Amino acid sequence: MAKEKINLNISGMTCVNCSGGIEKFLNKKKGVISANVSFASSEGEFIIDDSLYSKEKLTSDIQKLGYKPEEDLKALEEEQLLSFKRLRKIFFTSITLTFIMFCLMFLNIFSEETTKYLVFFIASIVQFYCGLRFYKLGIKSVINRNYDMNVLVALGTSAAYFYSTVVVFFPHLFPENLRFLYFDGASVIITFVLLGRYLEENSKLKASDFLKKLMNLAPVNANLIDENKNIKTVLASSLKPKDIVLVKSGEKIPTDGIIIEGNADIDTSMITGESMPVFKKIGDEVLSGTLNSNGTIKIEVSKESSDTTLSKIITLLKTAQSKQIPISRFADKVANIFVPSVIFISILAFLVWGFVFGDFQKAIIASISVLIISCPCALGLATPIAIVSSVSRGAKEGILIKNPEILEEIKEIKYAVFDKTGTLTKGEITVSNTNIDEKYFELIGSIENYSEHPISKAIVSFIKDKKYDVNKEIKEIDIIPGKGIKASFDGDEIILGNKKLLDENSVQVDESHEKFYLEELEKSNGLIYVAINKKTIGSFSLEDKLKDDAVSVIKELKQLNIEPILLTGDNKITAQKIADKLGIKKIYSEVLPTEKYEVIKELQKKSKVMFIGDGINDAPSIKQANIGITLNSGSDITKDAGDIILVHNELSSIIKSINLSIETMKIVKQNLFWAFTYNILGIPLAAGILYPIFGLMLNPMYAGIAMSFSSVSVVLNSLRLKIKKL
């Protein structure tokens, strides 16, 4: 048996039962090993035995169910947008016609006979134009023996519409006390259900905004060098491995590849979060979406456009949106057995009222009301819409939730374990010390002002803070990627750069300058020498400071009764220095990567652990922890291992993640409570159980309003996450 995994975008799903119906239908097919379809992300993952079933058969079967498989995400988005516009048009048509219908019925503008026929005409448009989608999907559901909410809406409104139509044209068939019209009820139901769908679709479209922004990072076009050495502009998505591409200064890298000619400083901040451009030379890898800051390079394409690092990040977000938490799976199962039960209760109510009590008017009202009020949409939407809102809100805050299951666990965390380097520290350099005479500052600042390199910016910023002018005109300047700057001014040769650049230019290093250099080096700081006419005048010491929010995050974690722990491979002195600044009491220092993993396991014996790191050496610990959080500046491996990625590399997002988790679970529980309570109370009331005792019985119109209100309330309750303060 040869397994094949197929991912497809699916358009046309209108509620969670649609995704459930596709899963149910395909899981019965011979050769389909598993079928998982997410209504929230409009995506399906299928594993098939390709000796018994094929991809063509899979797409054909999905089409038979009334849905459209789209391999291209852009095509899916276009289809979703088109579908949303159609839905919006139908909804506003429906609500307008329903409003006119109510005006005709209650304002007595025309005679009763004329009003009756006008209302019938308007109701027919609402029923068969605005409500056509319920018939189409309902019929397909019945054919596939998947009785979803479309069946309920079609049945309920049809019962109300056709009963009223017979009363209009053949009133003599009914006794006078049964000649009621329910056109308004059917129209209100269709309008409110359309409103629920409209809000739902609008929420889904907004949830995918972050995806679009990520996709826009990649350039659309690329400069392809063909076999005849001619440069052609082609679509970046059409590039194949082994193609050669030219990337000029200031252009974005169109795809992942290897440099085969030239060198350049590459700004990777948009993908990795790394603050400093990285000097890349022949043989180095460059990533799609990153920026060529200076220099011209030729790269050989190493991956298909669908397999680049940027594409993987996009896939992570899509995967996060498609996962379901256990409480969600429970609700979906309940929703799928709900419809047949409701149809049974409706028939039972008709039989009891009609044949036991002999009241066929109430029999019709009860059976129609049960069909109308029992909408599984609220139940099915309760968790998915909250998760979509949560993932969307997280994305907006720079929190990429890969695994929504952890939303149930974050609130139980006892230990928050931090890696040090790159996690608690900024990753942004600043000048911490210098032994250069300030009389040189204007000249040095003016030279560095010609470079966009972060080290140059740090020095310029430092000198500007000293109130020196940095706008001298420097006519001869040479920026050497990866080494520094050479310049000439008033006949002097000035060199600013690393030790390698000084050695290459035979610069003489003063003994006192070398001593300062070595002392600062021992503090793990970086240094840039400055030399004039082959003699050093001193150096700038640069350091990576603690992140601005590090201290406050540790304090807030303590307030949440979560113990912060520092776990680092650094020596004890450095680790203690950082821990003291942050107020961390528990420290594990000089720890090897494998030992980090063991520390996490030991802590897990006491309680649940959250680990926050960014290096490849942190990956095993991130995977082992109950909640693994990694920074966007981390490696692909750590991002694959983590449950949450902090897109903006801000530690404050950890507190927001915890608060988002708590708020999400509150919303899920509120939604499920409301959905269950509504159905438990609503169905017996609609069936007329309370009528013999209290005289209470819903008519179809109020049943329709109640049903729609339940769906809308679940959607609106979930959308509160978008404005909740985290």
GIZITA-V580386 format. One record per backbone hydrogen bond with DSSP energy under -0.5 kcal/mol. CO is the residue of the C=O (numbers start at 0). NH is the residue of the N-H. If there is no record, write none. Layout:
CO,NH
CO,NH
This chain:
0,2
1,49
3,5
3,47
5,45
7,43
8,69
10,67
14,17
14,18
15,19
16,20
17,21
18,22
19,23
20,24
21,25
22,26
23,27
24,27
25,28
28,31
30,32
30,48
33,46
35,44
36,38
37,41
37,42
41,9
42,37
43,7
44,35
45,5
45,47
46,32
46,33
47,3
47,49
48,51
48,52
53,57
54,58
55,59
56,60
57,61
58,62
59,63
60,64
61,66
62,65
66,68
67,10
69,8
70,72
71,75
72,76
73,77
74,78
75,79
76,80
77,81
78,82
79,83
80,84
81,85
82,86
83,87
84,88
85,89
86,90
87,91
88,92
89,93
90,94
91,95
92,96
93,97
94,98
95,99
96,100
97,101
98,102
99,103
100,104
101,105
102,106
103,107
110,114
111,115
112,116
113,117
114,118
115,119
116,120
117,121
118,122
119,123
120,124
121,125
122,126
123,127
124,128
124,129
125,130
128,131
130,133
130,134
131,135
132,136
133,137
134,138
135,139
136,140
137,141
138,142
139,143
140,145
141,144
144,146
145,147
147,150
147,151
148,152
149,153
150,154
151,155
152,156
153,157
154,158
155,159
156,160
157,161
158,162
159,163
159,181
160,164
161,165
162,166
163,167
164,168
165,169
169,172
170,173
174,177
175,178
177,179
181,185
182,186
183,187
184,188
185,189
186,190
187,191
188,192
189,193
190,194
191,195
192,196
193,197
194,198
195,199
196,200
197,201
198,202
199,203
200,204
201,205
202,206
203,207
204,207
205,208
207,211
208,212
209,213
210,214
211,215
213,216
214,217
219,235
221,223
221,233
222,245
223,225
223,231
224,243
225,228
229,225
229,231
231,223
231,233
233,221
234,237
235,238
238,304
239,242
242,300
243,224
244,298
245,222
245,247
246,296
247,250
250,291
252,288
255,301
255,302
256,285
257,299
258,282
260,297
263,265
263,279
264,266
264,292
264,293
265,267
265,277
266,290
267,270
267,271
267,272
268,272
277,265
279,263
280,283
283,258
285,256
286,289
289,252
290,266
290,292
291,249
293,264
296,246
297,259
297,260
298,244
298,300
299,257
300,241
303,306
304,307
307,311
308,312
309,313
310,314
311,315
312,316
313,317
314,318
315,319
316,320
317,321
318,322
324,327
324,328
325,329
326,330
327,331
328,332
329,333
330,334
331,335
332,336
333,336
333,337
334,338
336,340
337,341
338,342
339,343
340,344
341,345
342,346
343,347
344,348
345,349
346,350
347,351
348,352
349,353
350,354
350,355
351,355
351,356
352,358
357,359
358,362
359,363
360,364
361,365
362,366
363,367
364,368
365,369
366,370
367,371
368,372
369,373
372,374
373,375
374,377
375,379
376,380
377,381
379,383
380,384
380,385
382,386
383,387
384,388
385,389
386,390
387,391
388,392
389,393
390,394
391,395
392,396
393,398
394,397
397,399
397,646
397,647
398,400
399,401
399,644
401,403
402,405
403,406
404,407
405,408
405,409
408,411
409,412
411,607
413,562
414,416
414,609
415,564
416,611
417,566
419,422
419,423
419,424
423,546
427,544
429,431
429,542
432,540
436,439
437,440
439,443
440,444
441,445
442,446
443,447
444,448
446,449
447,450
452,456
453,457
454,458
455,459
456,460
457,461
458,462
459,463
460,464
461,465
462,465
462,467
463,466
471,473
472,474
474,476
475,487
477,479
477,485
478,480
479,482
479,483
482,497
483,479
484,495
485,477
486,493
487,475
488,491
491,488
491,493
492,532
493,486
494,530
495,484
496,528
497,501
498,502
499,503
500,504
501,506
502,505
506,508
507,509
507,535
509,513
510,514
511,515
512,516
513,517
514,518
515,519
516,520
517,521
518,522
519,522
519,524
520,523
525,541
527,539
528,496
529,536
529,537
530,494
531,534
533,507
534,531
537,529
538,434
539,527
540,431
540,432
541,525
542,429
542,544
544,425
546,549
548,552
549,553
550,554
551,555
552,556
553,557
554,558
555,559
556,561
557,560
560,562
561,563
562,415
563,585
564,417
564,566
565,587
567,590
569,589
570,574
571,575
572,576
573,577
574,578
575,579
576,580
577,581
578,582
578,583
582,584
584,586
585,565
587,567
591,595
592,596
593,597
594,598
595,599
596,600
597,601
598,602
599,603
600,604
601,604
602,605
602,606
607,413
607,414
608,625
608,626
609,416
610,612
610,628
611,418
612,630
613,634
614,617
614,618
615,618
617,621
618,622
619,623
620,624
626,610
626,628
627,642
627,643
628,612
629,645
630,633
634,638
635,639
636,640
637,641
642,401
642,402
643,629
644,399
644,646
645,631
645,648
648,650
649,652
650,653
650,654
651,655
652,656
653,657
654,658
655,659
656,660
657,661
658,662
659,663
660,664
661,665
662,666
663,667
664,668
665,669
666,670
667,671
668,672
669,673
670,674
671,675
672,676
673,677
674,678
675,679
676,680
677,681
678,682
679,683
680,684
681,685
682,686
683,687
683,688
684,687
684,697
687,690
687,691
689,693
689,694
689,695
690,694
698,702
699,703
700,704
701,705
702,706
703,707
704,708
705,709
706,710
707,711
708,712
709,713
710,714
711,715
712,716
713,717
714,718
715,719
716,719
717,720
718,721
719,722
719,723
